[in-house]
Amino acid sequence: MSALVGFDTTFLALMFIPDAKCAVAQAKERVNFLVSDIHGRGDKIVVPTPALSELLVKSGRARNAIIQELSRSSRFVLAPFDVRAALELSLMTAAAFTRKDKRDGATGSWVKVNFDRQIVAVCKVEGVTRIYSEDQHLRSIATREGLTVLGVADIKLPGEGQGSLSLTP
């Protein structure tokens, strides 16, 4: 059985947008290596549709090509924010209200917090145990929800210590 990992908007942008920025050296090379490693293992990348929408906003004319590539490839799972994800999001938000902090410590706007929770909720209902993200707010939410979170700097290129990235936490 293949493992499922989730990508947030930053990782998707580094895959598809030529001028996408990241503070980590060789970020695009790291993400491309990660994608190759994931697919080489027969694992799949879950693309939550809320993250996809953020990517498409940034992608200009490449929108259709990105959608086609993600839709046609069996290596990606386009995961919608559906009823199961809505239920998961409601449980996450209710728990935050119970802790008397609807943002759960996040400093972003309520819209941002809710959007990041949607991405995490989609990943959870799809069975993702690891999500790749550079977004500190999303990382915090995912960690609270029991997901392993890795960033671009966690991806080691060949010759940087490990020969390949270990995808087992």
N, C-alpha and C positions, 0 to 999 in steps of 0.2 A: 504494500500500500504506500502510495506517495504521501509525503508530508506537504503541508500547506504553510506558506509564509505570506505575510501581508506587506504591501508596500504603501507608504503614504505618498502624498503629492510630491515631496522633494525627490524621492527615489524615482518616481515616474518621470518627473521633469528631467532628471539627469539622464534618463534613458532616451527621452524623445525630443528634448528641446536643445538645440545646438549651443545656445549661449546661456544655458542654465548655470547659475552661480552656486558655489558652495565653498565654505572657508577651509575645507580639508583639501590638502594637496592631492592631485590626481583623482579627484572625486569621480569623474566620469569613467575613468579606467577601473576604479574600484567597483563601481556599480555594474559595469559591463562584465567584469570578472565574476562578481557575485551571481548575476543572472546566468551566466554560462555554467557556473558551478551548480546552481540550483537545478537547472535544466538537465545537466549532465547526470545528476543523481536521480532524475525522473520525478523530482518534486515539482510543485506548481506554485505560481505566484498569484495570490488573491489580490484583485484590484477592486477595492470598495468603490461603488459608484459615486459616493460623495467626493472621494479623492480624485476620481476620474473627472468629475465636473470641474474641479479646481484646475486640473491639468489642461483641460480643453479651453478654459478661459485664457490661459497663457500660450496656447499653441497656434493661434492664428489660423492660417490656411491649412495647416497640417492636421486639423481636427479629423477630417474624414479618414486620412491615412492611418492615424493613430487608432481610431475606432476599428477600422478594418483589420489592422495588425493584431490588436488585442482580441478581437472577435474570432478571427480565423485560427489563431494559434491554440493548440491544445495545452500549451505550456502556461497559459493564463486563465484565470477564472474571474470573469466579470461578475461581481457579487452585488446584487441590488440592496438598497435599504428597503426591506420588505416588512411584512407583519412580524416575522420572528425578530428581526433587528429592532423594530419599533418596541416590541415587548422588552427586549434586552435593554434598550435605551431607557425605557420607563423605569426598569428596576435599578439601573445605575443612578438615575436622577433622583428617584425616591430615596435611595440609600444616602445620597448627598444631603437631601433635605433632612433626613433623620439625624445626620451629623451636624445639622444646623448651618450648613454652608453649601448652598446650591452649586457653587463653582468648585467645591472640593479643593480649595487652596489655589486654584488657577487665577491668574491676574488678568487674563484676557476678558473681552466682552462676553456677555452671556451667549450671544450668537456664535462666537468662536468656540466657546466651551461646548456648546450643544453640537456644533458641527464636528468637532474632534471626537465627541462621544459617539456620534453616528458612525464614524469611521471605525472606532474601536468595537462598537456593537456589531457591525457587519462582520468584522474579523472574528469575533467570538462565536457568532452563530455559524460561521463557516468552518469552525474547527481550527483556526489559526492559533498557534501557540507562540509564534515569534513574529514580531512586526519590526520593520525597518523604517526608522523615522529620524529626522533631524529637528522636528518641532518639539520644543521642550514641554509645551502644554499637552500635546498628544502623548508624548512619552510618559508624562506623569499619570495621565488617565489610564493608559495601557498597563503601566506597572501596577497601579492600584487594582486593576482588574485581573491581575495574575498573568499577564503576557510578558514574555521576555522581549526586551526592546534593545535593538542594536542600531548604531549609527554608521555613517560613512567611514569614520575613523576606525571602527571595529573590523572593517574588511581589510584583510592583509593581502597584498599582492604577492605573487610568487617572488621569493627572495627576501621578503620582509618577515623573517622569523619562521612562520609556518609556510609550508609549500602550498597549502590550500586552506580555505576557510572551513572550519569545522562548523557544520550546521546543527550540531547536537549541543544543546545547552549544558 
